[in-house]
Amino acid sequence: MRIGRILLIILYFGALVLVGSKVFFESKFDAAVGAMMSHQGEELKTLRIGLSEPAVSLHPLTNDIGSRTRLLHIYEPLIRVVPDLRLEPALAISYGVQDSTTWEFRIRPDVRFHDGSLVTFADIEYSLLQARDAQNSGVSDLAANIAAIEKIDEETFHITTQAPDPLLPAKLSSLFIFKGSSEQHIGTGPYIFAQQKEGILHLNRHDAYWDKAPAFATVELVTLASKSDRTAALQEKTVSVLQNLPPDLADAFPVNNFVLKTMPSLEVNFLLFNFQSIFKDPLLREAVIRSIDREKLAKLGFGFATPVYQFIPNGVFGYDGGLEKLSYNEARARELVSLIKPPKITLDLPQGLEGLGKNLMRMFERVGLAAEIRIHSIAEIGQLIQKRQSPFFFFGWRSDLGDALDFLTAVVHSPQATFGQFNGANYINPEVDKLIEESRETLDPRDRLRRMRRALAIITVQDMVGVPLFSPEVPYAVSGDILWEPRVDGYVLAQEVGLRASSKK
């Protein structure tokens, strides 16, 4: 299962609550990831990147965020994601569709593993089959649709899927190519594993790297466990990039040769209605939607949240800039409440979002809605959603694949087989199901976009399945000594950090 995309798993690990807490509780804002650079003599020599999330494992089949941040320095996929979320060839120099279930790939020539050996078809086949079949694979769902991998010649191979899969290139971007046992850490990436000691991963530059050579010869990836550690790193000028800057430090910028940069995240946080509760009434759903002032909620996030009116963020395939907004309208909400005279509504929130609950309660009361806010542990609210027993609940989704299909498949489609794993809303609409299923197997991007936008319009404006609230922005403190821009997916990669000419001695 993909931790970054399957939000019920995120709930159990607490990351979703941290996303919400970043907006409403500065004291819980401890999911920051920073980058530290040491000054040795007159030259910046070693790049030290501080990560608050530890790696579960350095096995190339691991897929949690903390592990993947580290693995992206050592390993590479056939197709990679660039900073603006586009896909580009990596170990595959080219790829394309042969028919509805067959894709052709050409292996990039003269690419060497860290042990000096050339990448071959056998290495690629082994890695992809391990991703699909290994019991410890954290990416098995991404490889599950692969039916066969066939060698055509020394440079060319085909991947056949069980069913048409328009997201295969995006899925392959999460599947690393590796050699030997996981303990050897042999990849093709820009950095070579040196050692891991006392919580620090030491990396050396791969001098035979096929692509642009990284600016820094050595890198240390260090876990920074507390806000005080990150604050000290910033104040002492030992950092070059600090990701998820603690909000109370933001007002001081520019400071200490650092500037503040922000990047919208791939996450959207929202509320969902249960259609087998009092919220089966569309007038009540609209009353709740119209009562919520998203602009005000976003301002409570220290300027690091953007109000949203869709369930996927801008930039993700499927987003519709022309979609009607069901905006805050207190008069309309009051009118609806007066008309339907609803009973008390109940909203379930995870621990850490009490502040959000208080603000929503005031908004509900302002339009005449009686409301109860129930706070649950991560495990409790996860069970409520999984069993579809919550009448109204907080949820969120991170579109790691840069496509709306994951959200539509897992959260919106009616529960059946591999669909609707997280449809805690008990939402069923045959038209929407059909659009999702067709989008899942349609390879034409324009056709897919049309179908997904139609499905998103139905659930957002027509059926009103929930209330999109806000998308967290990721704030970074960036040293004036370096050249670096944030990535849309939030990863801080050493190979993308450059050194300003004025900083070179």
Secondary structure, 3 states (H helix, E strand, C coil): CCCCCCHHHHHHHCHHHHHHHHHHCHHHCCCCEEEEEEEECCEEEEEEEEECCCCCCCCCCCCCHHHHHHHHHHCEECEEECCCCCEEECCEEEEEEEECCEEEEEECCCCECCCCCECCHHHHHHHHHHHHHCCCCCCHHHHCCEEEEEECCCCEEEEEECCCCCCHHHHHCCCEECECCHHHCECCCCEEEEEEECCEEEEEECCCCCCCCCCCCEEEEEECCCHHHHHHHHHCCCEEEEECCCHHHHCCCCECCEEEEEEECCEEEEEEECCCCHHHCHHHHHHHHHHCCHHHHHHCCCCCEEECCCCCCCCCECCCCCCCCCCCCHHHHHHHHHHHCCCCEEEEEECCCHHHHHHHHHHHHHCCCCEEEEEECHHHHHHHHHCCCCCEEEEEEECCCCECHHHHHHHHCCCECCECCCCCCCCCCHHHHHHHHHHHHCCCHHHHHHHHHHHHHHHHHHCCCEEEEEEEEEEEEEECCEECCCCCCCCCCHHHCEECHHHCC
